């Protein structure tokens, strides 16, 4: 597992420049229950220093 991930910053403008951001490693869990629907959880693996 990598110590952090590289992702794009959310920007809906299609023209460059696009920004990369570093994020801590994480995983997502999605649970579907008939009565409640979908619930999503995001768990970070380690602490990540602020930029």
C-alpha positions as CSV (number, residue, x, y, z in Angstrom):
1,X,0.0,0.0,0.0
2,X,1.4,3.4,-0.9
3,X,1.9,6.0,1.9
4,X,-0.2,8.6,0.0
5,X,-2.0,9.1,-3.2
6,X,-2.0,11.8,-5.9
7,X,-5.3,13.1,-7.0
8,X,-6.7,16.0,-9.0
9,X,-8.1,19.0,-7.1
10,X,-11.8,19.4,-7.8
11,X,-12.1,22.0,-10.5
12,X,-14.9,22.0,-13.0
13,X,-13.1,24.4,-15.4
14,X,-11.9,22.2,-18.3
15,X,-9.0,24.5,-19.2
16,X,-5.5,24.0,-17.7
17,X,-3.8,24.4,-15.3
18,X,-5.0,21.3,-13.4
19,X,-3.7,20.9,-9.9
20,X,-2.5,17.7,-8.3
21,X,-2.9,17.2,-4.6
22,X,-1.4,14.7,-2.2
23,X,-3.8,12.7,0.0
24,X,-3.3,10.1,2.7
25,X,-3.9,6.5,1.8
26,X,-7.6,5.6,2.3
27,X,-10.2,3.1,1.6
28,X,-14.0,3.3,1.1
29,X,-16.7,0.9,2.3
30,X,-20.2,1.1,0.7
31,X,-23.0,-0.7,2.4
32,X,-26.5,-1.1,0.9
33,X,-29.4,-2.0,3.0
34,X,-32.9,-2.4,1.6
35,X,-34.6,-0.2,4.3
36,X,-31.9,2.6,4.4
37,X,-30.3,2.5,0.9
38,X,-26.6,3.2,0.5
39,X,-24.2,4.4,3.2
40,X,-20.6,5.2,2.4
41,X,-17.7,5.4,4.8
42,X,-14.2,6.7,4.1
43,X,-11.3,5.6,6.4
44,X,-7.8,7.2,6.3
45,X,-5.0,4.7,6.9
46,X,-2.5,7.1,8.5
47,X,-2.2,10.7,9.5
48,X,-1.2,13.1,6.7
49,X,0.7,16.3,7.3
50,X,-1.0,19.5,6.1
51,X,0.5,21.1,3.0
